[in-house]
Each structure stands twice: as structure tokens, then as C-alpha cells.
Amino acid sequence: MNILVTGGAGFVGSHLVDRLLKENHEVTVLDLWESQDIIKHNDNSFYHFVKGSILDDNIIPSLAEGKDRIVHMAAILGTSESITTYDAEQVALVNVVGTIRILKAARKFSVPKVVFPTSPDVTWLNPYSITKQTTEKFSQLFNKEYDIETIALKFGKIYGPRERWLNASMGSPFNYQFLIPSIIIETLRGNPVKIYGDGNQKLEYIFVYDVVESFVRALKTEKNLGGEVIHVGRNKNYSVNNIIETLEQCWDRKIERKYIKMRPGETSTEIILDNKKLKDLLDYELKWDLIKGLKETIPYYEQAFKSFDNS
């Protein structure tokens, strides 16, 4: 297949690009930066990188033409960051208008399937969460009215190697703080880990290799799943405190905690993803439990800490 991956230089996108190229698909990545994780593919004739924005009408049509699939990952991320770092209009422009432009290009050039990630249904009032729920509705609209097969994969907290603790420190123009990398890096620095709220807020934690497998199955399935929103989880969630305790167990280190007030745009909540559609429609159950995933993740950040934090 000939596949366009927007946001393909990022954490999840780069892992997916690795897998698609390994399976000899032709892959075009559209992103604002070419990360070290995909530069390695520059000598692969099946790999193409285009630097640019999903809002650029001069780029999107030419990239959509002739594609068999589009994976749309480009977005402004971060629940709290979408309030404290970005303007709400900017978040809506990239996340909602950008998605609409991808869907319009898919319609114009008869791309049969568009697959994209979305976030759990939450009551959090922040631009990121609001825009992700809005894009689900637009994807279902384009499926119903324009016969584009759109599939939304709904994830909890994705973690694993290559997730940035501070993207700006690794060459990216973005700057987000993610939980598990931050815990590991701050502990290596000898600092207490900042915990927002009481640490009892709960999410599903999904290892990145399971995420990639879900995308690949959605891209390949011959079932018409147009308009479907598929939860990718195992009906099991963990609190932030649970994550720290499990890291201590896997890593054999004591992690010092510092509890501070909840970040803007977030509340203490519990989110569980129903994996029935994942089993029934994509014939998949997650393979990576939390302990196995953390044991795969920790060495990556130990090495990253040596490479970047001491440079």
C-alpha cells in the first residue's frame, strides 16, 4: 500500500513508520520536523519525507493523490499545555481544521480509508480534549455523507521508547511533559517527581507496540469499519501512584514524590476503555502488560539521559 502518515516523525508515528516500511509499504511522512527516529530511513526508496503543515493547502492535495491509506496523527497535544502553552484558536485550527482538510483531500482524491487516533471521552475542559472529540464527529460526518471509511482508534495514555520527556530538548519544535519519561528522567537527576493532585487519577496505559499493531490492523482489515470508534485498551486502568509503584518494582529504585496542585484543564478522574470492538472488529487483544512495557521502556530513557541530559 501507498500510505501518507501525518505527524509521522513523532513518538507513535515513528514507530508506525518503522513497521510499515518493514512490511514494504510505501510511506510518505508529513511533519514539521524530521526526527532522529525517522532520519534513519532516508536511504530507503520506499520512504519519503515532506516538511510542512497539515494546514498548507499547497501541500496536502499533492500528498493525498494516489494514496491507498492516510494515517492522520498530526496534532497539537497536551491537555494542560493546550491551555498554558497554546492559544485555544491555534489548537482548534490545527486539530479540527487540519483534520477537515485531510478528510477533504481524501474525498477529492478518493483515498478509501483514513485512520486516526483520538483520546478518551472525558469531562475535562481544555482545548485538546474538546478538539479531539470534535474530530471524531467530523470523521463520522465524512464517512456518512462522502463514503470515506474513517476509523478512530481511541487510546488512553500511550507510553514506551521515544516518548519525549521534553520534546524541545530532543530537536523538536514542541515542548510537552509526559508522565513516565519525566518520572524516569527526574529520578535519574536526583529530583523528586512532581505529581499533580493526589496521584489517584486513573487512565489506561497502552504500550506503543500495541498501539502500532492496532493501527496496522485497522489499515489492513477488509471489513468496512467506516465511522467506527474503537477503544484500544484492556479494561484495566492505573493511577499515577500505581505507575510509580510499578516503576519502583521494575527498576529497583525508590522514587521520591512531590504532590502539587492539579494542572489547568485536568481533573481527578477514572477512565476505562471497553476493548470489545478491538477484539470483535480488529481481532486483537493487547500483548504488552504494564510490567513488560515498563521493562522495555526504562533502558531507553537511561540511555537517552546519558546522551541528552549531560550534553
Residue pairs with C-beta under 8 A, 6 or more apart in sequence:
1 25
1 26
1 68
1 69
1 219
2 25
2 26
2 28
2 66
2 67
2 68
2 69
3 20
3 25
3 26
3 27
3 28
3 67
3 68
3 69
3 70
3 71
3 219
4 28
4 30
4 63
4 64
4 67
4 69
4 70
4 71
5 13
5 16
5 17
5 20
5 27
5 28
5 29
5 30
5 70
5 71
5 73
6 13
6 29
6 30
6 31
6 54
6 70
6 71
6 72
6 73
6 74
6 102
7 13
7 30
7 31
7 72
7 73
7 74
7 75
8 14
8 16
8 17
8 27
8 29
8 30
8 31
8 38
8 71
8 73
9 29
9 31
9 32
9 33
9 34
9 35
9 37
9 38
9 49
10 31
10 35
10 73
11 158
11 160
11 162
11 163
11 164
11 208
12 73
12 117
12 158
12 208
12 211
12 212
13 29
13 31
13 71
13 73
14 35
14 37
14 38
14 162
15 160
15 162
15 208
15 209
15 211
15 212
16 71
16 73
16 212
16 215
16 216
17 27
17 29
17 38
17 41
17 47
18 37
18 41
19 212
19 216
20 27
20 216
21 27
21 41
21 44
21 46
21 47
23 216
24 46
25 46
26 46
26 48
27 46
27 47
27 48
28 48
28 49
28 50
28 63
28 67
29 38
29 47
29 48
29 49
29 50
30 50
30 52
30 54
30 59
30 63
30 74
31 49
31 50
31 51
31 52
31 74
32 51
32 52
32 53
32 173
33 51
33 171
33 172
33 173
34 49
34 51
35 170
35 171
35 172
36 170
36 171
37 162
38 47
38 49
41 47
42 49
50 59
50 63
52 59
53 59
53 98
54 60
54 72
54 74
54 94
54 98
54 99
54 101
54 102
55 93
55 94
55 97
55 98
55 101
57 101
60 101
60 102
60 105
61 105
61 108
61 109
63 105
64 70
64 102
64 105
64 106
64 108
64 109
64 111
65 109
66 109
67 109
67 111
68 111
68 112
68 113
69 111
69 112
69 113
69 114
69 115
69 219
70 102
70 106
70 111
70 113
70 114
70 115
71 114
71 115
71 116
71 215
71 219
72 99
72 102
72 114
72 115
72 116
73 116
73 117
74 94
74 98
75 94
75 95
75 98
75 131
75 132
76 82
76 86
76 90
76 91
76 94
76 95
76 128
77 128
77 174
77 176
78 85
78 86
78 128
78 176
79 124
79 126
79 128
79 129
79 263
79 265
79 266
80 126
80 263
80 264
80 265
80 266
81 128
81 175
81 176
81 177
82 88
82 91
82 126
82 127
82 128
82 129
82 131
82 265
83 126
83 127
83 264
83 265
84 263
84 264
85 175
86 127
88 127
91 127
91 128
91 131
92 127
92 131
95 127
95 128
95 131
95 132
95 134
95 135
96 131
96 134
96 135
96 138
99 116
99 135
99 138
99 139
100 138
102 114
103 114
103 138
103 139
103 142
103 146
103 148
103 150
105 111
106 114
106 142
106 148
107 142
107 146
107 148
111 148
112 148
112 149
113 148
113 149
113 150
113 151
113 219
114 139
114 142
114 148
114 149
114 150
114 151
115 150
115 151
115 152
115 153
115 215
115 218
115 219
116 135
116 139
116 150
116 151
116 152
116 153
117 152
117 153
117 154
117 155
117 211
118 132
118 133
118 135
118 136
118 152
118 153
118 154
118 155
118 229
119 128
119 129
119 132
119 133
119 154
119 155
120 154
120 155
120 156
120 203
120 204
120 271
120 273
121 133
121 154
121 271
122 129
122 269
122 271
123 267
123 269
124 265
124 266
124 267
124 269
125 265
126 264
126 265
126 266
127 265
128 265
129 265
135 152
136 152
136 229
139 150
139 152
139 227
140 150
140 227
142 148
142 150
143 149
143 150
143 226
143 227
144 227
147 226
148 226
149 224
149 225
149 226
150 226
150 227
151 218
151 225
151 226
151 228
151 230
152 228
152 229
152 230
153 211
153 214
153 215
153 218
153 230
153 232
154 229
154 230
154 231
154 232
154 273
155 204
155 206
155 211
155 232
155 233
155 273
156 203
156 204
156 205
156 206
156 232
156 233
156 237
156 271
156 273
157 179
157 203
157 204
157 205
157 206
158 206
158 207
158 208
158 211
159 178
159 179
159 180
159 205
159 206
159 207
159 208
159 293
159 297
160 207
160 208
160 209
160 293
160 296
160 297
160 300
161 208
161 296
161 297
161 300
161 301
162 208
162 300
163 178
163 180
163 181
163 208
164 170
164 172
164 174
164 176
164 178
164 181
165 177
165 178
165 181
165 182
165 184
165 185
165 301
166 175
166 176
166 177
167 173
167 174
167 175
167 176
168 174
168 175
169 308
170 304
170 308
179 240
179 243
180 243
180 247
180 294
180 297
181 301
182 193
182 194
183 193
183 243
183 244
183 247
183 255
184 247
184 251
184 297
184 298
184 301
184 302
184 305
185 301
185 304
185 305
185 309
186 192
186 193
186 194
187 193
187 253
187 255
187 256
188 301
188 302
188 305
188 309
189 305
189 309
191 256
192 256
192 257
192 258
193 244
193 255
193 256
193 257
193 258
194 258
194 260
195 240
195 241
195 244
195 257
195 258
195 259
195 260
196 240
196 260
196 261
196 262
196 263
196 266
197 259
197 261
197 262
197 266
197 268
198 259
198 268
199 239
199 240
199 241
199 244
199 257
199 259
200 239
200 240
200 241
200 268
201 239
201 240
201 266
201 267
201 268
201 269
201 270
202 237
202 238
202 239
202 242
202 269
202 270
202 271
202 272
203 237
203 238
203 271
204 233
204 234
204 236
204 237
204 238
204 271
204 272
204 273
205 237
205 238
205 243
205 290
205 293
206 232
206 233
206 286
207 286
207 288
207 292
207 293
207 296
207 297
209 287
209 288
210 232
210 286
210 287
210 288
211 232
213 284
213 287
214 230
214 232
214 278
214 282
214 284
217 282
217 283
217 284
218 225
218 230
218 282
221 281
221 282
223 281
225 281
228 277
228 281
229 277
230 277
230 278
230 281
230 282
231 273
231 274
231 275
231 276
231 277
231 278
232 273
232 275
232 278
232 286
233 272
233 273
233 274
233 275
233 278
233 286
234 273
234 275
234 285
234 286
235 272
235 273
235 274
235 275
236 272
237 270
237 271
237 272
238 246
238 290
243 290
244 255
244 257
246 290
246 291
246 294
247 253
247 255
247 294
247 298
248 254
248 255
249 291
250 291
250 294
250 295
250 298
251 294
251 298
262 268
275 285
275 286
278 284
278 285
278 286
279 285
288 296
